[in-house]
């Protein structure tokens, strides 16, 4: 799997557009799913959100999918991506065997962006959903969680999915 080629295919849409929170504001062909309309709370509500979200995402991504972790900083990132990948260990996932990493500086916003792009399998999907939802779940302190932004991308690059928090997710259909 050529990670660089696949990342660059997505990059053609503009990294600042495709890997941004609120995909709905950057593209017309985005479906927004409002998880907060389920009106759940507590740990049982959190587990319902995971199941519901998994049912939405699973048919779109197939047996393998790409993950893109997006981090930002006002300082230059170290050459290593250990800190960002430590989230995987924290979640109980294995470090990917192959990773494509790209760092850029956004002059207008005076911040550095780091994109970590890799392939994972369907058996890890629920863990990524857990991590994304737990980061800001209202009313209950849930760990582990993902610090930063995570995007789930179908292997055919047709769908880009961002679970922005426990309120919802955006599904971008590229073609």
BELQUI-V95923 format. One record per pair of residues at least 12 apart in sequence whose ideal C-beta (glycine too) atoms are under 10 Angstrom apart, sorted by the first residue. I is the first residue (numbers start at 1). J is the second residue. D is the distance in Angstrom with one decimal. If there is no record, write none. Layout:
i-><I;I>
j-><J;J>
d-><D;D>
This chain:
i-><1;1;1;1;1;1;1;2;2;3;3;3;3;3;3;3;3;3;4;4;4;4;4;5;6;6;6;6;6;6;6;6;7;7;7;7;7;7;7;7;7;7;7;8;8;8;9;9;10;10;10;10;10;10;10;10;10;11;11;11;11;12;13;13;13;13;13;13;14;15;15;15;15;15;15;15;16;16;16;16;16;17;18;18;18;18;18;18;18;19;19;19;19;19;19;19;19;19;19;19;19;20;20;20;20;20;21;21;21;21;21;21;21;22;22;22;23;23;23;23;23;23;23;23;23;24;24;24;24;24;24;25;26;26;27;27;27;27;27;28;29;29;29;29;29;30;30;30;30;30;30;31;31;31;31;31;31;31;31;32;32;32;32;32;32;33;33;33;33;33;33;33;33;33;33;33;34;34;34;35;35;35;35;35;35;35;35;35;35;35;35;35;36;36;36;36;36;36;37;37;38;38;38;38;40;40;41;41;41;41;42;42;42;43;43;43;43;45;45;45;45;45;46;46;46;46;46;46;46;46;46;47;47;49;49;49;49;49;49;49;50;50;50;50;50;50;50;50;51;51;52;53;53;53;53;53;53;53;53;53;53;53;53;54;54;54;54;54;54;56;56;56;56;56;57;57;57;57;57;57;57;57;57;57;57;57;58;58;58;58;59;60;60;60;60;60;60;60;60;60;60;61;61;61;61;61;61;61;61;61;61;61;62;62;62;62;62;62;62;63;63;63;63;64;64;64;64;64;64;64;65;65;65;65;65;65;65;65;65;65;65;65;65;65;66;66;66;66;66;66;66;66;66;66;66;66;67;67;67;67;67;67;67;67;67;67;67;67;67;67;67;67;68;68;68;68;68;68;68;68;68;68;68;68;68;69;69;69;69;69;69;69;69;69;69;69;69;69;69;69;69;69;69;70;70;70;70;70;70;70;70;70;70;70;71;71;71;71;71;71;71;71;71;71;71;71;72;72;72;72;72;72;72;72;73;73;73;73;73;74;74;74;74;75;75;76;76;76;76;77;77;77;77;77;78;78;79;79;80;81;81;81;81;81;81;82;83;83;84;84;84;84;84;84;84;85;85;85;85;86;87;87;87;87;87;87;87;87;88;88;88;88;88;88;88;88;88;89;90;90;90;90;90;90;91;91;91;91;91;91;91;91;91;91;92;92;92;92;92;93;93;93;93;93;93;93;94;94;95;96;96;96;96;96;97;97;98;98;98;99;99;99;99;100;100;100;100;100;101;101;101;101;101;102;102;102;102;103;103;114;115;115;116;116;117;117;119;119;120;125;127;127;128;128;128;128;128;128;129;129;129;129;129;129;130;130;130;130;130;131;131;131;131;131;131;131;131;132;132;132;132;132;132;132;132;132;132;132;132;132;132;133;133;133;133;133;133;133;133;134;134;134;135;135;135;135;135;135;135;135;136;136;136;136;137;137;138;138;138;139;140;142;146;149;149;149;150;150;150;151;151;151;152;152;153;153;154;154;156;156;157;157;158;158;158;158;159;159;159;159;159;160;160;160>
j-><64;66;98;100;118;119;155;98;100;66;96;98;99;100;101;117;118;119;98;100;101;102;117;100;66;100;117;119;153;155;156;157;66;68;100;101;102;115;116;117;118;153;157;100;102;117;157;174;66;68;115;117;151;153;157;160;174;102;104;115;117;174;26;27;157;160;172;174;26;68;70;102;104;106;113;115;104;106;108;109;113;172;68;151;153;160;162;172;174;68;69;70;113;115;117;149;150;151;153;160;162;70;149;151;162;170;70;149;151;162;164;165;170;162;164;170;151;160;161;162;164;169;170;171;172;162;164;168;170;171;172;170;170;172;160;170;172;173;174;172;171;172;173;174;175;160;162;170;171;172;173;56;159;161;169;170;171;172;173;164;167;168;169;170;171;52;53;56;57;161;163;167;168;169;170;171;167;168;169;48;49;52;53;56;133;163;164;165;166;167;168;169;49;138;165;166;167;168;167;168;52;53;166;168;52;166;137;138;139;140;137;139;140;137;139;140;142;137;138;139;140;166;130;133;134;137;138;139;140;142;166;130;133;129;130;133;134;137;163;166;125;126;127;129;130;132;133;134;126;129;129;125;126;128;129;130;132;133;161;163;166;168;169;122;125;126;128;129;130;129;161;163;169;171;122;125;126;128;129;152;154;159;161;163;169;171;122;125;126;129;159;152;153;154;156;158;159;160;161;171;173;120;122;125;152;153;154;155;156;158;159;161;121;122;154;155;156;158;159;121;122;123;155;119;120;121;122;124;154;155;119;120;121;122;124;125;128;152;153;154;155;156;159;161;100;117;118;119;120;151;152;153;154;155;157;160;88;93;96;99;116;117;118;119;120;124;125;128;150;151;152;153;100;102;115;116;117;118;149;150;151;152;153;160;162;81;84;85;87;88;99;101;114;115;116;117;118;146;147;148;149;150;151;84;113;114;115;116;117;148;149;150;151;162;83;84;87;103;112;113;114;115;116;147;148;149;106;109;111;112;113;114;148;149;103;111;112;113;114;109;110;111;112;111;112;103;105;112;114;101;103;112;113;114;103;114;101;103;101;95;99;101;103;114;116;95;114;147;99;101;114;115;116;147;148;99;101;116;118;147;116;131;144;145;146;147;148;150;116;118;120;124;127;128;131;144;146;144;131;143;144;145;146;147;124;127;128;130;131;134;143;144;145;146;124;127;130;131;144;120;123;124;127;128;131;144;120;124;118;116;117;118;119;120;118;119;117;118;119;116;117;118;119;115;116;117;118;119;114;115;116;117;118;114;115;116;117;115;116;148;149;151;148;150;151;153;153;155;152;152;144;146;146;150;151;152;161;163;146;150;152;161;163;169;142;143;144;145;146;143;144;145;146;147;148;150;163;145;146;148;149;150;151;152;161;162;163;164;165;166;169;145;146;163;164;165;166;167;169;146;165;166;147;148;149;150;163;164;165;166;164;165;166;167;165;166;165;166;167;166;166;166;163;162;163;164;162;163;164;163;170;172;169;171;172;174;173;174;174;175;174;175;172;173;174;175;171;172;173;174;175;172;173;174>
d-><8.6;9.1;7.2;9.9;9.3;5.6;8.5;9.5;8.9;8.0;9.2;6.0;7.2;3.7;9.4;5.7;6.6;7.1;10.0;5.1;9.9;8.7;8.4;9.1;6.6;8.0;7.4;8.6;8.2;8.4;9.8;6.5;8.3;7.8;5.1;9.4;6.8;7.2;9.9;4.6;9.7;9.5;9.8;9.1;9.1;9.9;5.8;9.3;8.5;7.9;9.4;8.3;9.1;7.0;6.4;7.4;8.1;8.1;9.9;8.8;9.9;10.0;8.9;8.2;9.7;8.7;9.0;7.0;8.1;9.6;8.7;8.0;7.0;9.4;7.3;6.8;9.0;7.2;9.8;9.1;8.3;9.5;8.9;7.9;9.1;6.1;9.5;7.3;8.4;6.0;9.6;5.0;8.2;6.6;9.6;7.1;9.8;5.7;9.6;8.1;8.2;8.4;8.2;9.4;8.2;9.7;9.1;6.2;9.9;6.6;5.2;8.9;8.4;8.4;7.2;7.1;8.9;6.9;8.8;5.7;8.7;9.3;4.0;8.0;4.8;9.6;9.7;9.6;5.4;9.6;8.6;9.2;9.4;8.3;9.0;8.9;5.5;8.8;8.5;9.8;9.4;6.7;5.1;7.9;9.1;9.0;9.4;5.2;6.6;4.9;7.7;9.3;9.7;9.7;9.0;7.3;4.6;8.2;7.5;9.4;9.8;6.0;7.6;5.4;7.8;8.8;8.0;6.1;9.6;9.4;9.2;9.8;5.5;5.1;7.7;6.9;6.9;4.7;8.9;9.6;5.6;7.0;6.9;9.4;8.0;8.3;9.6;8.6;6.1;5.9;4.8;6.9;9.4;8.8;9.3;7.1;4.5;6.5;9.2;8.4;6.5;10.0;9.7;10.0;8.9;9.0;9.4;7.5;5.7;8.0;9.8;7.0;6.2;9.3;9.6;5.9;7.6;8.7;9.4;8.6;8.4;9.0;8.5;6.7;7.5;5.7;9.6;9.2;6.5;6.2;7.7;9.2;9.9;8.2;9.5;5.6;9.9;8.0;9.5;6.3;9.9;6.3;9.6;5.3;5.9;9.7;6.4;9.3;8.6;9.1;9.6;9.3;9.0;9.9;5.0;9.5;8.5;7.1;9.3;6.5;9.7;9.4;6.6;9.8;6.2;5.8;9.8;5.9;9.7;9.7;8.5;9.9;7.4;7.6;9.9;6.6;9.8;9.1;7.2;6.4;9.4;8.5;5.8;8.4;7.9;8.1;7.1;6.6;9.4;9.9;9.9;8.6;9.9;5.8;9.9;7.7;4.7;9.9;7.0;7.0;8.8;9.9;7.4;7.4;6.5;7.9;4.6;7.1;9.1;9.2;6.8;7.7;9.8;7.5;6.4;5.7;7.5;9.8;9.9;6.5;5.1;9.1;8.2;5.8;7.0;5.3;7.1;9.8;9.1;5.1;7.4;6.3;7.9;7.5;8.8;7.4;9.0;5.7;6.2;5.8;5.8;9.7;8.8;8.8;9.5;6.2;7.0;5.8;7.6;8.2;7.5;4.0;7.7;6.6;7.9;9.1;9.1;9.6;8.1;9.8;7.9;7.3;5.8;7.8;5.4;8.4;9.9;6.7;6.6;7.2;6.3;7.5;9.3;9.8;5.8;6.9;5.0;8.3;8.4;7.3;4.3;8.2;6.4;8.4;9.5;8.7;5.6;8.2;7.2;8.9;9.6;9.7;7.9;7.4;4.4;8.2;8.6;7.7;9.5;5.8;7.3;5.8;8.1;9.4;6.7;7.3;5.8;8.1;9.7;6.2;4.3;7.5;6.9;9.4;8.3;5.6;9.7;9.5;8.6;7.3;4.5;8.3;7.8;8.3;4.8;7.8;8.5;8.7;5.2;6.7;5.4;7.5;7.9;8.5;9.6;6.6;5.0;8.3;7.5;9.6;7.0;5.6;7.3;9.2;6.9;8.0;8.2;6.0;10.0;9.0;5.5;5.9;8.9;5.0;9.9;9.8;9.3;9.1;9.5;9.8;6.7;5.4;9.5;7.3;5.7;9.5;9.5;9.7;9.5;8.7;6.6;9.8;5.5;9.0;7.2;7.6;9.8;7.1;9.2;9.7;9.6;7.2;7.9;8.6;5.6;6.5;7.4;8.9;9.7;9.4;9.3;9.1;9.0;9.6;9.1;9.9;9.3;9.3;8.3;8.1;4.6;8.3;8.6;9.0;8.7;5.2;7.7;7.3;5.1;9.4;9.6;5.0;8.3;7.2;9.4;6.6;9.6;9.8;7.5;7.7;9.7;5.7;5.8;8.1;8.9;9.9;9.1;8.6;9.0;8.8;9.4;3.8;6.8;6.8;8.4;8.8;9.6;6.4;7.2;5.9;7.0;4.8;9.4;8.1;7.7;4.4;7.0;9.8;6.9;7.0;5.5;7.5;9.3;7.5;4.7;8.5;7.6;7.8;10.0;9.0;10.0;9.2;9.4;9.9;9.1;8.4;9.7;7.4;8.9;7.6;8.9;9.6;7.5;6.3;10.0;6.5;9.9;8.1;9.9;9.4;8.5;9.9;6.5;9.2;8.1;9.9;7.7;8.0;8.7;9.5;6.3;5.4;3.7;9.1;9.9;7.1;9.0;7.9;5.5;9.9;8.7;5.3;9.7;8.7;9.7;8.4;3.9;8.1;7.6;8.9;8.3;8.1;9.2;6.4;10.0;7.3;5.2;9.8;9.3;7.6;9.7;8.4;6.8;8.6;9.5;9.0;9.1;9.6;6.6;8.4;8.8;4.1;6.0;8.3;7.9;4.7;9.0;6.3;8.8;9.5;9.9;9.6;9.2;7.0;9.4;7.9;7.4;7.0;9.6;9.0;9.6;9.2;9.1;9.5;9.3;9.2;9.6;9.1;9.4;9.1;6.3;8.1;9.4;6.5;5.9;6.0;6.1;6.7;6.0;7.2;9.7;4.3;8.4;6.7>
